[in-house]
Amino acid sequence: MSPRPDRDEILARYRFPIDRFQFDSFDALDRGEHVVVAVPTGSGKTVVAEYGIEATRRDGKRAFYTAPIKALSNQKYRDLVEIHGADAVGLLTGDNSINGDAPIVVMTTEVLRNMIYGRSGHLHDLGLVVVDEVHFLQDAYRGPVWEEVMIHLPRHVRLVCLSATVSNVDELAEWISTVRGPTAAVVERRRPVRLDNEYLVADRDADRLRMLPVFVDGGMNREAQQLDESGSRRAGRARDGHQTGRRPNRRASSQSRRLATPGRVETVELLERRSLLPAIFFIFSRAQCDAAAKSCVDAGLELTTPEERQAITMIVEGRLGRLEDEDLDVLGYRQFRAQLEAGVAAHHAGMVPPMKEVVEECFVAGLVKVVFATETLAVGINMPARCVVIEKLTKFTGEHHERLTPGQYTQLTGRAGRRGIDELGTAVVLWSPWVRFDEIAELVGSSSFHLRSAFRPTYNMAANLIRTYSAAEAHRLLNLSFAQYQADRDVVRIEARLARRREAARTLREQAASDYGDIDEYRRSQRTADDRAAGRRASGDIGRMLAALKPGAVIPVHIGSGRSAAAVVASSHRKHGLRLSVITKAGKLLQLDADDFDDVPRPIGSIKVPASFTPNRKDARKEVARRLRKAKLRPVGDDGHRTSGGPVLDHPVTDDPDLRSKLRAAAQADRIEREIAELERRVEGRNQSLGKDFDRVLDVLARYGYVDVDAWALTPDGDVLARIFHESDLLVAEIVRDGVLDGLGAADVAALVSTVVYEHRSSEAPPAPWFSSSDVRSRWRRLAAISEDLAATERSVGLNEHRAPDPTFAAVAHAWVAGESFADVVAEEELTGGDFVRTMKQLIDVLRQVAQVSPVRATRVAAADAVDAAFRGVVADSSAPSAPESPSGTPP
């Protein structure tokens, strides 16, 4: 990158000093390298991204900033607008298209993936891509998109990957180095604000809360452990043994103390007395987050001043003023506002985005002092606090309870400590009858967060690979994935070398091309003439000369585009003839046979090979190279090329003045192509699980008529599948192809498409599905049968089954698209506002795709009408970015 941005300008933007890891990252970017930055939350890794963006702009190229979720994309858009101005920054998500031609564009990673497969013109002058929250590549659904982007981006585009602290960041950087080029791993494990880990226990015998450090003098706090072991667990013993399979590790004693989990209100009061607010309470239940905030208000807690309450009112009315009064009522607006004015709030996925944004803005401004949140708050959104409280170390996944991992604990507690404001952050874990103190200490003290790839071939990926690449190239790209690297990094390294050697062979073939005629035809004729005149000299005279060479003999060999000297160090007989081991002046070991020489190799000098020479030892090779460089040798001429001898052919290419150099290039290309063939044989001999999964995916697509594997081509249906980006991509394509949606109105199309979007996760049974007519219900049965048939095929070939469709949301989708109010829909169906908005936005995304790919015009129109009808009210308001839109916005 050049010219380098002024680092003083970067430094002046921040209230904190630039750290070593940031300067190390700047240096790596200035060297032209990719960068992986893995640092604790709140350390300022975004500074590295901003430096790279600034350097890229000064280089006359564009920069993309990708994020895993739309909320984070919106936040980064606002941040970059503040720095560079609205005209210089664009935003492309499923909801918004703002200023898409800007020099800096923020987008979700899926948008960039779609650009790459679509060969978008937006990529032509792209110089840098920031991949934020890159540890998301272990996410089962979103993760593969990260790797697709990193593999398929043009080679000249550099990456700045930002991650939470992971224990195998070097492995990630090595993979990127292998597939894209030199990559610097920049790691900082020290937090910018020191973190104290505390253990909070309600001692009911003493009627007080006891806060004890988890560690004392670097070891587990024995006082806290003894207090924990003294507690009475009679109420929980049976369940403890039943849930975990362990025998309760508790001392039964008549002297046991009555310990309990501290109450939320009393915990907030304690934190306020100790000046540990603002605080975030992580509670892994939406309902409990709401209950916690309400309990604080009901208890009369008041953590705000009159001036702060006035500022809260302005934020609330400014952001929620566009919503209808009846919508606000069903969203619990009065309770929400009362909590905010008391200085407390809930934050979870069940809330509509505008309400979550109000909470975030009030908290960052220091107006709200306590937020009760689910773990979704720990992903990307910039909401640091002085203290983080973790109520439980277990969470319900939808199927079972599981313990927090060290990585999850680190992610949650990363919010504790505001850089530039706090000198100390505090993480508080509450006492629980289900978790022993020593288990808490083990979790807190662990820093292991091993990143594992979730990459897998999908139907849409396969269709796009077929549409874009050859069969060999498609398999090669799969072999370049981080998943393959973790399974067998040698395959990735060989594939990377294959890519370089193929490029070298292509370049040499271009150099060998002659305007005077077909140089390969000339070479074939020359070889025929040579064979007749010399009786296959290559296998005769060359072979005999190779056999006569002794260790220490120096001969001319091809190095790069020219010829240089190499010392013979050993010879051995192989099935196809004699093989020489030689050392070049650079200390490189080469294995040569008769096919590697254009003519009889004549010695041009000699050296003494060190005693007990071992070619595999680097120091031994260096010593031979040193002696070779010092040896007195005859000049290396062109006498080893066949063009200097043999019969002169009557061929137009002999008039080419650069014939000798073109023949050398062609001979080098021959040698490289032999090396390529050998590397390809090595790759084929490996156990490639991803390649096998890819072949299974192709098998399914061939059975359903989406691809012609023999011709390596998509059918017209395959072209449709290549444009469907969804978790159930093939099922959506089948629904479109089968005509399930044809002949229906917008509301019914929305109802049926919702079945591939919504997933009922409650432990309670869903209500019976509702459809507007017997015809639509019959179509739902067709849709379900298509899904069952596809699942059976997937089972038969050994693939994981797609997620089955779910009709639970169909009635809601129909009602909303038909024009019912948000208040009526949500109240009647007992949905949370956040779930409704999130599902509706996902539905709109799939409907937009149906409106583009359906072969039936009436169906395209119905799907487009459904999008227009669904994108209104709270759904549209939840999609609006906070920053003003630019009039120059263009679609992606």
Secondary structure, 3 states (H helix, E strand, C coil): CCCCCCHHHHHHCCCCCCCHHHHHHHHHHHCCCEEEEECCCCCCCHHHHHHHHHHHHHCCCEEEEEECCHHHHHHHHHHHHHHHCHHHEEEECCCCEECCCCCEEEEEHHHHHHHHHCCCHHHCCEEEEEECCHHHHHCCCCHHHHHHHHHHCCCCCEEEEEECCCCCHHHHHHHHHHHHCCEEEEECCCCCCEEEEEEEEEECCCCEEEEEECEECCEECHHHHHHHHHECCCCCHHHHHHHHCCCCCCCCCCCCECEECCCHHHHHHHHHHCCCCCEEEECCCHHHHHHHHHHHHHCCCCCCCHHHHHHHHHHHHHHHCCCCHHHHHHCCHHHHHHHHHHCEEEECCCCCHHHHHHHHHHHHCCCCCEEEECHHHHCCCCCCECEEEECCCEEECCCCEEECCHHHHHHHHCCECCCCCCCEEEEEEECECCECHHHHHHHHHCCCCCCCCCCCCCHHHHHHHHHHCCHHHHHHHHHCCHHHHHHCHHHHHHHHHHHHHHHHHHHHHHHHCECCECHHHHHHHHHHHHHHHHCCCCCCHHHHHHHHCCCCEEEEEEECCEEEEEEEEEEEEECCEEEEEEEECCCCEEEECHHHCCCCCCCCEECCCCCCCCCCCHHHHHHHHHHHHHCCCCCCCCCCCHHHCCCCCCCHHHHCCCHHHHHHHHHHHHHHHHHHHHHHHHHHCCCCHHHHHHHHHHHHHHHCCCEECCCCEECHHHHHHCCCCCCCHHHHHHHHHHCCCCCCCHHHHHHHHHHHCCCCCCCCCCCCCCCCCHHHHHHHHHHHHHHHHHHHHHHHHCCCCCCCCCHHHHHHHHHHHCCCCHHHHHHHHCCCHHHHHHHHHHHHHHHHHHHHHCCCHHHHHHHHHHHHHHCCHHHHHCCCCCCCCCCCCCCC
